[in-house]
Amino acid sequence: MKGKGGKIVNILNDEDLNWQKVKIKGPVISNDASGLEGLIGLEVLEDYNLQSVLKGGEKHKTPKQKRKEERLAKKELKKKSVKPVEVKAPEPPKKRKVEEFVEESANESEDDDPKKRRKKKQQQKKMKKISDFEKIENADSDTEDEGNEEAGRFVKPPPPEEDLVDMQEVTDGWNGLGVPEPILRALAEKGFNSPTEIQSLSLPAAILGKKDILGAAETGSGKTLAFGIPILTGIMELKRKNIRSGIRKPNKIAKKKNRDDRDLTPPPEELVEVPMENSDSEEEKQEEEEIKEDEDYKPLYAVVLTPTRELAVQVRDHIIAAAKYTGITAVAVFGGLAQQKQERILKKGPEIVVATPGRFWELLQQENAHLSKIDDISFLVIDETDRMVEKGHFEELKLLMRRINFDETRKQSRQNFIFSATLSMVHDIPDHLHKRNASRKNKIAKITPGMKIHSLIEDLGISQPKIVDVTRSTQTAQTLTECRLICSIEQKDYYLYYFIQRHPGRTIVFCNSIDCVRRLSTLFGLLDCHPMALHANMMQKQRLKNLERFTKDDNGLLIATDVAARGLDIPRVQHVIHYQVPRTSENYVHRSGRTARANQNGITVMFMDPGEVKSYLKLCKTLDRTEDLPLFPVSDRHLSVVKERVDLAREVDKLELKNKRTSSEIGWLKKSAEEMDMIIDGFGEDGSDISDDEDAFQIERNRNTQQLNGKRIQLASLLQKPLFPRGFSFKYPTSSGKLDIPKMQFSEGQSVPGDNSAVKVLKKSIEDLKLAKKQRNKRK
Ligand SMILES: Nc1ncnc2c1ncn2[C@@H]1O[C@H](COP(=O)(O)OP(=O)(O)OP(=O)(O)O)[C@@H](O)[C@H]1O
């Protein structure tokens, strides 16, 4: 219907449409105060296209009006419980059926029979799960489309049909966990046919139940994807629903608490809204800008915090691999790299940020626009949590938690993931407290795993998480073989060289200090073992480079501090050597966990000198070990050759150091002489050496150099000879005193046969010892 002179006239084009005049009783020009003043006639239009009417109308609305109308429409729809009409591709009949069933069942009046009622409820629950899963599946295609429109880099052609069939077979093991198809596709590509234990227990609670997860599982058991998959699934869901944040609804208590808090605490000054008197056009302009900003808004959905930089890079890579077909972006932000570069990366608005807490907090303090959205994140992960909450280590984490937990509603609508291999590990009361306990009434009790977990939940402000603890009482991976090697401090270098030569393979050596890493790196460099160092005082670029080189070398040797102990997932690490007994049981578990990952075999050898026995016993107690770790067998016959080489390398190292010192002393002398305008013995007026024979410094330097060169040549010729000659048989002393001689055949150019691994050698030696013991007992 239109009135002449009304706005609607402009909306519809008179020439195209079939307007019909309406006969009105009485005068055509109304002037009778009946509310129709100015009306000169009526026309109706019955045959029209609603879309064009709406579109035409939209043109004339201010953004404010539009938003108001949208709000009203939504309210109206809510009242009527009608879903908003979306232009959708027709859904496959099966999926529609499931949803209809759920809705129908919900609307049906309840049956009188309680048994039937229960059965129906269970059925509804089951169908709801399937429906949720299918909704997520549907979301994938939506998300991909969004990605396609937003950025060309996310455009992915649909997989060919035969691929889909194959993929379904491959990913059968993931059924019923709520993992959407694009993620399944990426998992299939990686050959992950079924979930690991921690994944299958956490995924349904996280994806379908939207629960906080507190997960503890052995090292290398796939914890990264146990939080990575639910986060990616959740982001896909939020994107599909066009929701910026809040994966779950906050409860009423949270809302009330928030209201109460707000009533009690005055808002910070910067949050006080100052009413502005804007003219209409100014307001409209502002709103238009707001809308534009809205369109450009890139939400930060998830933040993952890790204790080390290398781990941040690795977690990002794992997430990116799983997100390959989702269009979701993830970046890593950590200290030691150019801040500007990281700011540039953040400007692109990645949906997931993996970070170390220090750099994250630093950027937040500088009001980085993207990271400031942390208040609105939907997912928070604290990886290696027990390490992250250690006193004095991560003050920034506490500050971050205080900030994001300030708003109770947001806190409640955020999903949290707390993971570590040693989350529930507890320690005995220290000796000094034991003594104090004896004289006290109020005794200090040992903390239980439950208490530890509870205190973590309290510290981090997490609500009723699902606790998934699948760690074994021994805390280490099932496929890990553990042993020790007793020797003096002096002998440790010999045994390390022996081990590396005798058992080639990717090896990580852990030390308790940076100095020790440096010394060993130099020594084993001289012994041609090509070690890579990793410690906190290295340049970050070098750290990453060394790690990369190590990863590429099948016989790589990494010498590191505990900075490499947690989380690093380097494929096919065969040996982990604790050059010193680790300071904590947690460090032992995490260091050892760099091998025997993802059900692969691996061995860990702890070198211990007599001074370390006490630490070793403490470690055994915490790790619930009732028996000593077995001793790793070493063939003493070859230690003399090993010793000769290592000693020579040590001498070369010493001489090199001496030479460097002499050179720097000469340099310092020259510089001082120049500054004081002096001529000193042994140098000409221009500071040049005048005679090598006359100057004491020069004489010493020359002698050193000669000696050094001689030793270098000697070492080089030794290193050219095979350490274990061809046809050599290893002999290990047994407890009976007899020598056990394993039969081995060495091929040309191969010092140790491939199948003679450290694990096998140890197992064989354990069997032999058992046999010898049996025989001894028989004789008795
Ligand atoms: N479902 C799966 N099937 C096969 N391999 C998997 C699966 N999930 C993860 N993995 C692989 O297992 C390895 C270990 O995973 P991840 O690094 O997540 O272990 P983790 O439990 O976090 O170990 P840590 O405690 O040392 O940090 C990785 O190489 C990962 O790609």
The ligand as an SDF file (V2000), in Angstrom:
LIG
                    3D

 31 33  0  0  0  0  0  0  0  0999 V2000
   46.3680  -39.7770   17.0010 N   0  0  0  0  0  0  0  0  0  0  0  0
   47.6500  -39.8500   16.7470 C   0  0  0  0  0  0  0  0  0  0  0  0
   48.1570  -40.8890   16.0560 N   0  0  0  0  0  0  0  0  0  0  0  0
   49.4820  -40.9800   15.7940 C   0  0  0  0  0  0  0  0  0  0  0  0
   50.3820  -40.0470   16.1750 N   0  0  0  0  0  0  0  0  0  0  0  0
   49.9390  -38.9840   16.8660 C   0  0  0  0  0  0  0  0  0  0  0  0
   48.5590  -38.8320   17.1840 C   0  0  0  0  0  0  0  0  0  0  0  0
   48.4160  -37.6770   17.8630 N   0  0  0  0  0  0  0  0  0  0  0  0
   49.6520  -37.1360   17.9570 C   0  0  0  0  0  0  0  0  0  0  0  0
   50.5610  -37.9040   17.3640 N   0  0  0  0  0  0  0  0  0  0  0  0
   52.0140  -37.6680   17.2590 C   0  0  0  0  0  0  0  0  0  0  0  0
   52.6250  -38.0470   18.4860 O   0  0  0  0  0  0  0  0  0  0  0  0
   53.7610  -37.2510   18.7400 C   0  0  0  0  0  0  0  0  0  0  0  0
   53.7240  -36.7300   20.1530 C   0  0  0  0  0  0  0  0  0  0  0  0
   52.6740  -35.8040   20.2950 O   0  0  0  0  0  0  0  0  0  0  0  0
   52.7670  -34.5410   21.2520 P   0  0  0  0  0  0  0  0  0  0  0  0
   53.9840  -33.7400   20.9500 O   0  0  0  0  0  0  0  0  0  0  0  0
   51.4730  -33.8670   21.2160 O   0  0  0  0  0  0  0  0  0  0  0  0
   52.9880  -35.2810   22.6560 O   0  0  0  0  0  0  0  0  0  0  0  0
   52.8300  -34.7030   24.1180 P   0  0  0  0  0  0  0  0  0  0  0  0
   51.9650  -35.6480   24.8550 O   0  0  0  0  0  0  0  0  0  0  0  0
   52.4230  -33.2870   24.0850 O   0  0  0  0  0  0  0  0  0  0  0  0
   54.3210  -34.8510   24.6450 O   0  0  0  0  0  0  0  0  0  0  0  0
   55.0780  -34.0010   25.7600 P   0  0  0  0  0  0  0  0  0  0  0  0
   54.5120  -34.3660   27.0940 O   0  0  0  0  0  0  0  0  0  0  0  0
   56.4930  -34.4190   25.6170 O   0  0  0  0  0  0  0  0  0  0  0  0
   54.8810  -32.5590   25.4430 O   0  0  0  0  0  0  0  0  0  0  0  0
   53.7500  -36.1560   17.7060 C   0  0  0  0  0  0  0  0  0  0  0  0
   54.7120  -36.4240   16.7270 O   0  0  0  0  0  0  0  0  0  0  0  0
   52.3730  -36.2030   17.1270 C   0  0  0  0  0  0  0  0  0  0  0  0
   52.3540  -35.7660   15.7970 O   0  0  0  0  0  0  0  0  0  0  0  0
  1  2  1  0
  2  3  1  0
  2  7  2  0
  3  4  2  0
  4  5  1  0
  5  6  2  0
  6  7  1  0
  6 10  1  0
  7  8  1  0
  8  9  2  0
  9 10  1  0
 10 11  1  0
 11 12  1  0
 11 30  1  0
 12 13  1  0
 13 14  1  0
 13 28  1  0
 14 15  1  0
 15 16  1  0
 16 17  2  0
 16 18  1  0
 16 19  1  0
 19 20  1  0
 20 21  2  0
 20 22  1  0
 20 23  1  0
 23 24  1  0
 24 25  2  0
 24 26  1  0
 24 27  1  0
 28 29  1  0
 28 30  1  0
 30 31  1  0
M  END
$$$$
